């Protein structure tokens, strides 16, 4: 006894036979029209006795191509594309499933499984060279996942650092910041601060960013600051200037972001270290590493620089020293434990803080990471800009 036998389905035998003999409605053979193609199911066999598909067989009696069904010895009837192995129907093609898979499923090894993310997509395997299909995704452990920060922002891993200054040494001269009347009096005392993970714009907000956001729904009807009258400040890659604190805050918030706190700003400027400046390697500013006018106007600037003109700091952030002063969230108030010597004549909760120094400065003390400048929140200026921060989508490694 054989393990299987083949049964030819001879459906509509007389119809198939009629096709074989070339009968037509007209009763003549001269103008006949065949209903089935040669080699197709129900059609005449090819001259060599074969059919167009492995699922068809040429019936010797009718000379027509009919479906083949395999019946296992145990009685299981296998559909087309399957064969009987050890009394079980097994697909010849592992991409064939019966019954057919439903929506959201695919056939793998003859089983319907849920369709997974495609390679390069969120949750899918990484593409060649650890790439993903979108700038919003990154490759980690060979899986593409959403970046913790939007495009154009940098993930800043939080930590503890010493904020402010007790003493500052510039060009070999040390200044005691605990004394009133010093350039660093408002930085005293140096104190421990801990910041959580956050995302920060890698560069200052630009004129080009303004153009891009103006076309978005979130900024419909938004009243932007007037375009600065000097066109040498207005290229797309230069920082947006002439912006109030209130405007800078609103622009950040409409993007789902915020202005950085003083602590966040100083932490990122220092690059997570004790760096004195927000410059690559934390070194003092020169004409080659920061946008400023240098001591004695040795590299005098007449306008802002294009963002990213100089190397970034340790966190990958540009222009943390120089280019434009940047608004931060905080009021210009005393640090804890500062005492009243310096602050007795400064009105609390009135002025807002600016950080980083700007293109027109000639004294390096103002480009330090700890340096604090202040102004009324409604003040505009040709050297005042901002950048934004946001919470990370996922701060895990």
C-alpha positions in Angstrom: 0.0 0.0 0.0 1.4 3.4 -0.9 1.6 6.3 1.6 -0.5 8.6 -0.6 -2.5 8.5 -3.8 -3.4 11.2 -6.2 -7.0 11.9 -7.1 -7.8 14.0 -10.2 -10.8 16.2 -9.8 -12.7 15.7 -13.0 -15.3 18.4 -12.5 -17.6 19.1 -15.4 -16.2 16.2 -17.3 -18.5 16.6 -20.3 -17.7 20.4 -20.5 -14.0 19.6 -20.5 -14.5 16.9 -23.1 -16.5 19.4 -25.2 -13.6 21.9 -25.0 -11.2 19.1 -26.0 -13.3 18.4 -29.1 -13.6 22.1 -30.0 -17.4 22.3 -29.7 -18.9 25.8 -29.8 -22.3 27.4 -29.6 -22.5 27.8 -33.3 -22.1 24.1 -33.9 -19.1 24.6 -36.2 -15.4 24.3 -35.5 -14.3 27.0 -37.9 -15.2 30.0 -35.7 -14.9 28.4 -32.3 -13.7 30.4 -29.2 -12.0 28.4 -26.5 -13.3 29.2 -23.0 -10.0 28.1 -21.3 -6.4 28.7 -22.2 -4.1 25.8 -23.1 -2.3 24.6 -20.0 -4.6 26.5 -17.6 -7.1 24.9 -15.3 -9.9 23.5 -17.4 -7.9 24.1 -20.6 -6.4 21.6 -23.0 -3.1 20.0 -22.1 0.1 21.3 -23.8 1.5 19.2 -26.6 4.1 17.7 -24.3 1.3 16.5 -21.9 2.0 19.1 -19.2 0.1 22.1 -17.6 1.1 25.6 -16.6 1.3 24.9 -12.8 2.5 22.2 -10.6 -0.9 22.2 -9.0 -2.4 21.0 -12.2 -2.2 17.6 -13.9 -3.0 16.5 -17.5 -5.9 14.0 -17.4 -5.1 11.3 -19.9 -8.7 10.6 -20.8 -10.0 14.1 -21.4 -6.6 15.7 -22.2 -7.5 18.7 -20.0 -5.6 20.3 -17.1 -7.3 19.6 -13.7 -6.4 20.4 -10.1 -4.4 17.8 -8.1 -5.4 17.0 -4.5 -3.2 14.9 -2.3 -4.9 12.7 0.2 -2.8 11.3 3.1 -3.2 7.6 4.1 -4.8 8.8 7.4 -7.5 10.6 5.4 -6.2 14.2 5.5 -6.8 16.0 2.3 -4.0 18.5 1.5 -4.7 21.8 -0.4 -2.8 22.9 -3.4 0.8 23.7 -2.5 1.0 21.0 0.2 2.3 17.5 0.2 1.7 14.5 2.4 4.7 13.7 4.7 4.3 11.2 7.5 0.5 11.3 7.1 0.5 15.1 7.6 -0.1 17.9 5.1 3.1 20.0 4.9 3.4 23.0 2.6 5.9 22.7 -0.2 6.3 26.5 0.1 7.0 27.7 3.7 5.4 31.1 2.8 2.0 29.4 2.2 -0.5 29.2 5.1 -3.9 27.6 5.1 -6.3 29.0 6.0 -4.9 32.3 4.7 -3.5 34.8 7.3 -5.7 37.6 8.4 -4.9 41.3 8.3 -1.9 42.2 10.4 -0.4 38.8 10.1 2.2 37.2 7.8 3.0 33.6 6.9 6.3 32.3 8.3 7.2 28.6 8.4 3.6 27.8 7.4 2.2 29.6 10.5 0.4 32.9 10.7 2.3 35.3 13.0 1.8 39.0 13.8 3.5 41.3 11.4 6.5 42.9 13.1 8.0 46.3 12.4 10.0 46.5 9.2 13.7 46.9 9.2 14.7 50.5 9.8 11.4 51.4 11.4 10.7 52.0 15.1 11.1 48.6 16.8 12.6 47.0 13.7 16.1 45.7 13.0 18.7 48.4 12.0 19.6 48.8 8.4 23.2 48.5 7.1 25.8 50.6 8.9 23.6 50.9 12.0 21.2 53.2 10.1 17.4 53.7 10.6 14.9 55.0 8.1 14.3 58.3 9.9 16.4 61.0 11.6 14.0 60.6 14.6 15.3 57.1 15.1 18.6 55.7 16.3 20.1 52.2 16.3 20.7 50.6 19.7 21.5 47.0 20.1 20.6 46.4 16.4 17.1 47.8 17.0 15.8 51.1 15.7 14.1 53.1 18.4 12.9 56.7 18.9 15.6 59.1 19.9 15.2 60.6 23.4 15.5 64.1 21.9 14.0 65.6 18.7 16.2 66.4 15.7 18.4 69.4 16.5 18.5 68.7 20.2 21.2 67.0 22.3 20.5 64.6 25.2 22.2 66.0 28.3 22.7 63.3 31.0 22.1 64.9 34.3 24.4 65.0 37.3 25.8 66.9 40.2 28.1 69.9 39.7 29.4 73.0 41.4 27.5 76.1 40.2 28.9 79.6 40.6 32.3 80.8 41.7 34.2 81.5 44.8 37.3 82.7 43.1 38.1 83.4 39.4 41.6 83.5 37.9 42.0 85.4 34.6 45.4 85.9 32.9 47.1 85.0 36.2 45.1 87.4 38.3 42.7 85.9 41.0 39.5 87.6 42.1 37.7 86.9 45.3 34.1 86.6 44.4 32.9 86.9 48.0 33.7 90.6 48.0 31.2 93.1 46.7 31.9 95.1 43.6 33.7 92.3 41.8 32.8 91.1 38.3 32.0 87.7 39.9 30.2 88.9 43.1 26.8 87.6 41.8 28.3 84.1 41.2 29.1 83.7 44.9 29.0 81.3 46.6 29.8 78.2 44.6 27.3 75.5 45.6 26.3 72.0 44.6 23.4 71.5 42.2 22.0 68.4 40.7 20.1 68.4 37.4 18.1 65.7 35.8 18.4 64.5 32.2 17.1 66.9 29.6 17.4 67.8 25.9 18.9 71.1 24.8 19.0 72.8 21.3 22.4 72.2 19.9 22.6 75.8 18.7 20.9 79.1 19.3 17.5 79.7 17.8 18.1 81.0 14.2 16.3 83.2 11.7 15.9 80.1 9.6 14.1 78.4 12.6 11.7 81.4 12.7 10.9 80.9 9.0 10.3 77.2 9.4 8.0 77.6 12.4 6.0 80.4 10.9 4.6 78.0 8.4 3.4 75.5 11.1 -0.1 75.4 12.6 1.3 75.9 16.2 2.5 79.4 15.2 -0.6 80.6 13.3 -1.3 84.1 14.4 1.8 84.3 16.5 3.3 87.8 16.7 7.0 87.6 16.1 9.5 90.2 17.1 10.3 92.7 14.3 13.0 91.8 11.9 16.2 93.5 12.9 16.8 96.6 10.7 20.5 95.7 10.0 20.3 92.9 7.3 23.8 91.7 8.2 22.1 90.0 11.2 19.3 88.3 9.3 20.7 85.3 7.3 19.0 82.0 8.0 22.0 80.6 9.9 22.5 83.5 12.3 20.8 83.6 15.7 17.5 85.3 16.0 18.0 88.6 17.9 16.0 91.5 19.0 13.8 89.2 21.1 12.3 89.8 24.5 12.4 87.3 27.3 8.6 86.9 27.1 8.9 86.2 23.4 11.7 83.7 23.8 9.7 81.9 26.4 6.6 81.8 24.2 8.5 80.5 21.2 10.0 77.7 23.2 6.6 76.8 24.7 4.8 76.7 21.4 7.3 74.0 20.4 6.5 72.0 23.5 9.8 73.2 25.0 10.9 75.7 27.6 13.8 78.1 28.4 16.6 76.4 30.3 17.0 77.1 34.0 20.2 78.8 35.0 21.4 75.5 36.5 20.7 73.6 33.3 22.4 76.2 31.2 25.6 76.4 33.3 25.8 72.6 33.6 25.7 72.2 29.8 28.1 75.1 29.3 30.7 73.4 31.6 30.2 70.2 29.6 29.4 68.2 32.8 32.9 69.1 34.1 34.5 72.0 35.9 35.3 73.7 32.6 35.6 77.5 32.9 34.2 78.2 29.4 31.6 76.7 27.2 34.2 76.0 24.5 35.7 72.8 23.2 38.0 71.4 25.9 36.8 74.2 28.2 39.7 76.5 27.3 39.7 80.3 27.2 38.3 82.0 24.2 40.4 82.9 21.2 39.7 84.2 17.7 39.6 80.6 16.5 37.3 79.0 19.0 34.5 81.5 19.8 32.4 84.3 18.3 33.6 87.4 20.2 35.6 90.5 19.4 38.7 89.4 21.4 40.7 91.4 23.8 41.5 94.9 22.6 39.2 94.2 19.6 41.9 92.0 18.1 39.2 90.1 16.2 36.4 92.7 16.2 33.0 91.5 15.0 30.4 93.7 13.4 27.6 91.2 13.5 26.6 87.8 14.8 28.3 84.6 13.5 26.6 81.8 11.8 25.7 79.1 14.3 28.1 76.1 14.4 31.0 78.3 13.1 33.2 76.9 15.9 33.7 73.5 17.4 31.1 72.4 20.0 31.8 71.8 23.7 32.0 68.5 25.5 28.2 68.0 25.2 28.1 68.7 21.5 26.6 72.2 22.0 27.6 75.2 19.9 28.2 78.8 21.0 27.8 78.3 24.7 30.4 81.0 24.9 29.9 84.0 22.6 27.7 84.8 19.6 24.6 86.0 21.5 23.5 86.3 25.2 20.9 83.7 25.9 17.8 84.2 28.0 17.2 81.6 30.7 14.1 81.0 32.8 15.3 82.4 36.2 15.1 85.7 37.9 18.3 87.5 38.7 18.4 86.6 42.4 21.1 85.7 44.9 22.4 82.2 45.3 21.7 80.5 48.6 24.1 81.7 51.2 25.2 84.8 49.2 24.5 87.3 52.0 23.3 90.8 51.4 26.5 92.7 50.6 26.1 92.6 46.9 22.4 92.1 46.7 21.0 94.7 49.1 20.3 97.2 46.3 19.0 94.7 43.7 15.3 94.3 43.5 14.3 90.6 43.9 12.2 88.8 41.2 12.5 91.7 38.8 15.3 91.0 36.2 15.8 87.9 34.1 19.2 86.2 33.6 21.1 86.1 30.4 24.1 83.7 29.9 27.0 83.1 27.6 28.4 86.4 26.4 28.1 87.8 22.8 29.9 88.7 19.6 30.8 92.3 20.6 32.5 91.5 23.9 36.3 92.1 24.4 36.6 90.8 28.0 36.9 87.0 28.4 35.4 87.1 31.9 31.9 87.6 30.3 32.2 84.4 28.2 32.7 82.2 31.3 30.2 79.4 32.0 29.5 80.9 35.4 29.1 84.5 34.3 25.6 86.1 34.9 24.1 89.0 33.1 20.6 90.4 33.6 18.1 92.7 32.1 14.4 93.5 32.2 12.3 90.8 30.5 10.9 93.3 27.9 14.3 94.5 26.8 15.4 93.7 23.2 19.0 93.8 21.9 21.2 93.1 18.9 23.2 90.7 21.0 20.3 88.9 22.8 18.9 85.5 21.7 18.0 82.2 23.2 17.8 78.4 22.9 15.3 75.9 24.3 15.3 72.7 26.4 12.7 69.9 26.7 12.2 66.7 28.7 13.7 63.6 27.0 11.2 61.0 25.6 13.3 58.2 27.1 16.3 58.9 29.3 17.4 55.2 29.6 20.6 54.0 28.0 
